[in-house]
Amino acid sequence: MNTRRHKFAVIAAAAVMIAGAAWSARAADVVITGSGGPPQDAQRKAMWQPAAKALGITFDEDTSQSWTDAKAQVDSGSVTWDIVNFNMGEVPQAVAAGILVKLPADIVDRTQYAPGSVSDYCIGNSAFSEVMGYNTAKFGDKGPKNMAEFFDTKKFPGKRGMNRAVKGNAEAAALALGKAQNEVYSFLATDEGQKEALDKLSELKPSVTWWDSGSQLTQLIVDKEVDLAYGWDGRLNAAITAGAPWKIVYQDGILQTDCYAILKGSPHPENALKFLKEILKPEYSKDMVKYVAYGPSDLRAYKSMDPAVLSKLTLAPQNLVGQYPQDPAFWGANGAKLSEAFDAMLLK
């Protein structure tokens, strides 16, 4: 477990010295996890801090990169987290594992949220996309325009930064094989389709630098260690903000949602629900864009947004053209099998 914690309560210095970090964790009214890096920083500043102040409570935070971290806590019977951040594609697996609390049906108005960003167990906090991008200093404006071209190493030579995970990459490989966006998941649902997709990824392997976190992806771009990349648009935008001469291509991007859930066995269940209801209010989530290029899932937050800011976000109308939504149900049914096959492919 990562232990990057931020305590937002006044604790006497002597008590901190005597009790230490473990006492601090127990003293908080609620504990929430994020995905780390700029997205977590943005949620803390825009949502968690003002919500905690409004409620008059304290919170601790932690980071997690996978739903399996939460599962490990529940399985061990030592749950220290209350609210957990998941990718919506992970939720079916977490629900099947029995580690999440079913949320009240009226916790949010689903009609005000982007399609697919609310389930019975998880409420969307941010919308993002897995997209391609390229170095304009190398390719000018003539970089790859779709996923088939991204996989074309002859036409577009150079190192590609890609996530060390099958989710997203399997869909990309299906598109590179000539499948239409509306055929991707039916193709990947077959044994032959899965094999062909993994073989396509294996072919690209010599040209890939695999990254394990969004911050690593941004750094690879800034340090000029990759010429092309496939990853989260907010992380590519962070590299561009840092001065990297890159262009983002939204064509063939996979629309996704990160969401908040309450962990079964939460040490502060009442506070967790109260805090979750508060941080989801659009008056908080609209300010996320001040700190990171990810927009909220609540569509009400976009009503008064500056057009220049909106243009950099996943849900901007001009960016939505050419994208398609990820299918959480597919990954709930096939995630474990494909993850094992992907890991085996990497070891070959």
URLINNOR-V25769 format. One line per field, one symbol per residue. phi: phi as a letter, one per 20 degrees, with the letter a starting at -180 (. if undefined). psi: psi as a letter, one per 40 degrees, with the letter a starting at -180 (. if undefined). burial: + if it has 16 or more other C-alpha atoms within 10 Angstrom, else -. A space follows every 50 residues. Layout:
phi = ???
psi = ???
burial = ???
This chain:
phi = .fcfdcedbecggffffeemfffgfffffbccdcenmgffgffffedfff ffffemcdbdcbcbdbfffffffffemcededdcecfgfefgfffffmdd efegfdfbeffedggneccfcbdfdbdbbecebbeffedmedffdbffff eefffcfpfdecfebffnffffffffenffgfdgfffffeffffffffff fffegfdddeddbfffggfgffemecdcbcafffffffffffofeccede gmfdfbcebdcdffngfcffffffffgffefffeffegffcbecefefff fegdffgffgfedgefgfeffnebefdgffffecgfffffffffffef
psi = hifgihhfihhidddddddadddddddidihiiaeiaddddddddddddd ddddefiiiiiiiheidddddddddeegheidhihihdeeddddddefei hhiidfdihdeeiiheehaeehhhdihiihiiiiheddebefaheidddd egeddgiiihhihgidhdddddddddeeiideeddddeeidddddddddd dddeddehhhieidddddddddefeidiihahdddddddddeehgihhhe heihhihiihihhhehegddddddddddeehdddddededeifhiidhdd eedfihdddddeidehddddheiiiigddddddedddddddddddde.
burial = ----+--+---------------++-++++++++++-++++++++++++- ++----+++++++++-+--++-++----+++++++++++++++++---++ +-+----+-+--++-++++-++++++++++++++++--+---++++++-+ +----+-++++++++++++++++++++-+-+--++-++----++++++-+ ++-++-+++++-++++++++++---+++++++++++++++---+++++++ +++++++++++++++++++-+++-++-+++++-++++++--+++++++++ ++-------+-++++---++--++++++--++--+--++--+------
